[in-house]
Amino acid sequence: MTDKRVVVIGVGDDGVRGLSPEAIAAVQSCAVLYGSDRQLAFFPEFPGEKRVFTTPFQAVIEDIKRLAGECSVAVLASGDPLFYGIGSTLVKRLGREAVRIHPHVSSIQLAFARAGLAWQDARILSLHGRDIAGFAQKLHGTALAAVLTDEINTPAAIANYLLAYQMTEYEAFVAEHLGGDGERTGWYALDELRELSFAPLNVLILYRRSDANVPAFTLGMDDCEFSQRKPDRGLITKREVRVQSLAELRLNKGDVLWDIGACTGSVSIEAILATPDLRVFAVEKNEGDLVNLRENQVKFRTDFVAVHAKAPAGLDAFPDPDAVFIGGSGGELGELLRLCASRLREGGRIVVNAATIENLYEAHQTLRTLGLCVSVTLIQSARSKPILNLTRFEGMNPVYLVTGWRSDAKEDGVQ
């Protein structure tokens, strides 16, 4: 046994009969037993005090910490307590020296066993208690994934979501009440799955078919790949400018990006594909361009917030940004820059695409007035174009990238 004051016991749907003698003895030796109503029912003859998990959950953690100073406490958890479970929270709050973990076989492990699939290379994604937004880019390119679901993000809801983003390469395996008397498992096509309902206790496995044709996306995709306004095509951040703008933004995992004047959404889409955990919030004033943006979201499997508004309208609802890209300002550039700078998180960057000398001057002067370091990059490029049996170059309009950031140290290129 152990002298640690808190023991965390992983329990499956089979209850006590799935526990080791050591785990059962650890429970019986404690003075207080914490768990859900369903879990506590597995121990009808527990000699000590039973306490049910309540909300807010932080209060439960504090109560366990207080009790641990007075007596021994057992905490029941589902499956492996260190896999999206209470175990890691208790270890972090009480310290490793105060907590002993008795893991059970996790629901994920059981689900792959029932499906007959090796899972050492599987990706584990949780939608339990989380927004499904952004799930498309997290899943894209994954050959095998297990998804933890909840009452909102059910297997049917996930199937509908995947079909909306044309991610039809997956077959689904759903396992319910794993290890219990009501266990049920089965394979389903997404079209079939979208019409079905399952018990709340389930695991969803998504398996990419070997014959599936999955689109591959690379940095700096051709402009023609994006849906654009017709007949006046070309209202898009060109590939050369797009790639350099992303380099200037210096995006990191978990960052919040504002895309102002998003138009086709090409910058947002390339940013997400390069950094899948990025959170993007875009605003576009032209309703027709927003239609194209929605089409591009589906084609490139990028799920981000895009609103129809003329900035600065709509920005109040967005979280503070780590990076701001301004591709179009609608004549409100100075006001936009002042607002963006006031909301910019520490270490954040603002990148403005300026196609005119006037916008270049206003962006440069405004950012400097706001106390930001500023650099300007002129992009002047040309693309080859056939002429008869020869090749010539066709120049593109020059674009100024005006980048602003806060820094205590001077950097090369600051003006």
N, C-alpha and C positions, 0 to 999 in steps of 0.2 A: 504493500500500500504506500501512500504518500502522506506527508504532512502538509501539503498544499491545501489552503483553505477553500478553494473553489475548484470543483471538477465539472468539466463540460462533457456531456455524454451525447454522442450522435445516435439518433434513433431513426430507424426506418419505418415503413408502413407496416412492417410485421411486428412492431412493438418489442416487448421484452424477449421474445423467443429469438430475435436476431442479435441479441447482445451477448457479449462474452461474460463468463462468471466474474471476471475482474471488474467489468463495468457495472454489473448489477450490484456487486458488493460495495463499490464506490458510492452508488446512489443510496443504498440502505444505511451506510455509515454516517450520512450527513443529517444535519438537524433541519435544514430547510431545502425544499425542492421547488425549483422554478421551472415553468414550462407553459405551453398552451393547454387549453382544456383537453384537446385530443391527446396530447402527449402525457399529461398528468393521469389520464384515464388508464394508461398502461401500468400504473403503479397503485392499484386500489388499496393495497395493504402497507403503503409507506408509513412508517411509524412517526415521522416528524411532521412539520408544518408544510403545507402546499401553498404556493403562491402562483397566480396566473399572470402571464405577461399582460401589461396594460400599455396604454399610450398616455403621454409621450414616452417613447422607449428609453430616452435618456434618463428618465426618472427611475426606470427599472435598473439600469446600469449603476446609478448612484446608490440605489437600495442594496444591490448585491455587494457593492464595495463596502457599505456600512456594515452589513451583516457579516461579511468575511472577517471583520475585525473582532467579532464576538463569537462566531461559531462557524462550523463547516457548512458550505452551500453547494448543492448540486444544481446544474442548469441543463435542461434538456434542449437539444437542437436537432434540426432535421439533417440527416445524412452526415456529411463531413462538416463539423462546425467551423473549419478554417476555409471553407469554400463558399463565399458569399454568405457567411454565417456569423453568429454572435461570438464565436471563439476569438477571432482576430480583434474584435472590439474590446472584449474583456482583457485580453493579453495587453493591448495597448493602454487600457485604462488602469489595470491593476499591476501590470508587470509580469514578465515571464516566470519569475520565481514564485508567483502566487497562484498560478493557474495550471491545471493539468487537463489535457485533452484526451478523450477516448473517442476516436473517430469511428464512424460507421461507413460502410460502403456508400459512396455518394450516388445520388440519383443519376448523375451524368454517367458514371461508370456502369451502373446497371442498365441504363438505356442503350449504351453502345454494345453491351453484352447481349441484350435481347435482339438488337439489330444485326449482330454478327459482324460488327465493323471494328477494325483496329482504330484506336483513337489517339495515338501518340502525336499525330500531326493535326488533330482537329482544332478548330478555333472555338472558344467558348464565349458566347455573347449573352448578356443578361438584359431582358426587357422587363424584368420583374420590378414593378414600381417605378419604371422609367418611361420617358417619352420615346416613341418609336422614331421620331424625327432623326434623320441622319443614319438610319439603319442600312439604307441602300449602299452607301459608300463604304460602310464598315464590312458589309458582307461581300461586296463585289470582288471577284477573283479568288474567293475562298472555295476550296474543293469540298470541304467537310466541316460542318459547324453544328454545335449543340446550342440551343436557345432556351433560356429559362423564361417562362411565360408568366402571365398573371391574368386576372379577371378581365382586364381591358385588352391587353396584348395577347389574345388567345391564338391558338394555331390557325383558326379561320381568319382572324384579323391580319395575322402575319402573311398568310397566303394571299389575301386581297391586296395587301401592300406590295408584295413582290410582283404580283401580276400587273399592278399599276405601273411599275418600273420595268416591265417586260423582262423580268428575271426568271424566265421560264425554264432555265437549265436544271432546276432543282426538283428532286423527289423528296417527299417528306416521310419521316417515321415518327409516330407519336406514341409515347409510352405513358400510361396512366396508372396511378396507385402502385408504383413499382415495389415489389416485395410483399405486397398485401394480398388479402383474399380477393379484392376487386381488381387485380392487375389485368390490364388490357393493352395490347400493342397492335400496331398495324402500319403498313406502308400505304401512302396516298399520293396521287397526282395533285398539284396545286389547285387545279380546277375543281377537283373533288373535295379537297380539304376545305375550301372556302365556304362550303355549304354545311359543314359538320360542326358539332359541339362535343366538348370533352370535359372530363372532371377537372376541377381547378388544379389538382395535383398532377401535373404532367410535364414531360420533357419533350421538346421538339428537336429532331435531328434533320438537318438539311444536307442532302447528298447530291453532289453534282454529277449528272450522268456523263459517262465516258464519251458519248457521241455528241455532247452539247457544243454548240458554236458560241463561245463567249467572246464578246468584243474586247479588244485590248486598246487601252488609251495611253498615249505617251505625252510627255511635256512638249508644248508648242505644236498643238494640232493645227492642221490647215484651216484657214478661215472658212473655206467652203464647207467644212464639216458641220458648221453651226447653222441652225435655222436663222435667217435674217429677214429684215423687212424687204418687201418687193413692191414696186420694181426698183426702188432706189437702194440697192444692196450696198454694202460697204460700211454701214453704221455699226462697226464692231471694232474693238481694240485689236489691232493687227497683231499677228503672231509674234513678230520681233519685239514689239512694244510690250505685249502681254508677258512674255518671258522675262524681259528686263524689269518690268514692274513687279513681278512676283519676287525677283531677286532683291529688289529694293525694300519690299515689305518685310522680308526676313521672318516669315511665319513659323511658328512652333506649334507642337502638339497642344491641343486644348485652347489655343488662342481664339479670340473673338475678332472677326473681320467684318468691317462695314464696307459694302460695295455701293457707292453712291453714283447714280446714273448708270445702272447695271446693263441697260440695253439688252443684248442677247444673253447676258450672264456668263460670257466666255471667261472673264477673269475669276469670278466666283467658282466656276466649274473647274478650271485648271488649278486653282488654289486648293480646292478640296481633294482633287485627284492626287496632288502632290503631298497633301497633309490630311488624311482621311478623318482625323479627330478634330479638325477645325470646325468652329461654329461660325456660320456665315449669315449675315443679315443684309439683304439687298433692298434697294429702293429704286424704282424706275417710274418716271412721270408719264411715259407714253404707253397707253394700254396695248397698242399693237405690238410694241417691242416686248411687253410682258408676256404676251401669248407665245412669242418665239422663245422667250426665256423658259417658259413652262415646258415647251417641246424639248428644249435642250436638256433640261433637268432629267427628263425621262430617258432620252437617248444616252446620256452620259452617266446615268444612275447616281445623280447627286441630289440629295434632299436637303434643301436649305430654305430659310425664310426669305420670301420676296414679296414686297408690298407695292401697291400702286399708289404713288404719292410723289409730290414734288418736294424734294428735300429743301429745307430742314424738316418739313412735315414728315411724320412717321418715325423720326429718329428717337423721340422721347421714349418709345416703347422698347427700344433695343437696349441690351446690356452694354455697359461701357466697353469700348473697343481696345484691343491690343494693336490693331492695325486698321488704317482707313485708306481705301482706294477711292479717288474721285476721278471718274472718267468723264463726267458731265455735271455741270453745276447749274444750268438754267439761268445764268446771269446772277446767281447768288453766291459767288465764290468766296468773297470776303467774309460774309456772314457764316457760311458753312465752315470755313477754316477756324473761325473763332469758336464756334460751337464744338467742333471736333476736338480742338486742342484742349478745351475745358473738360471734355469727357475722357480724353485719352489716358489710358493706364500708364503707370510707370514703365519706362522702357519702350513705350509704344512708338509707332512711326506712321506718318501721313505721307502718301504718295499721290501727287496730282499729275494727271496727263494734260498738258497744255499744248494746244495746237496753234495758238495765236500769241503774238508778242505781248498783247495786252494781258492775257491770262497768265503768261509767264511772269510778267512784272508784278501783277497783283498777288499771285501765289507767293512769289519770292519775298516781296516786301511785307506781306501780312504775316507769314510764318516767322520772319525775323523780328517783327514788331511784337509778336507773341512770345518772344524769348527762346525760340527753337533754333537749333543748328539747322542749316539748310545746305543742300547740295543740289546741283542741276546737271542732268545728263541730257545731251542732245542726241537723239536717235535719228539718223538720216540714212535710209537704206534703199536699195534697189533690188528688184527681182528680175530674173532672166525671162525673156519673152521671145518666142520664135518669130522670125520675119523671113518668109519664103523658106529657103533651105539654110538660113543663117540664124544666129541668136543675138539679140541685143538686150540691154538692160533698160527697164522702165523704173524711173525714180518714184518713190513714195513720199507723201507729204511728211516733212520733218515734224517730230513730236518732242517736246521738252518734258522730261520727268523731273518734277520738283519734289524733293524729299525733305521732310522736316522731322526732327526728333529732339528730345531733351537729353543733354549729356553735360557732365561736369568737365569732361576732358575734351580737348580739341582733337578733331580727327582730320585726316587728309581729305582734301576735297571740300571742306567746309568753306562757305563763302559768306 
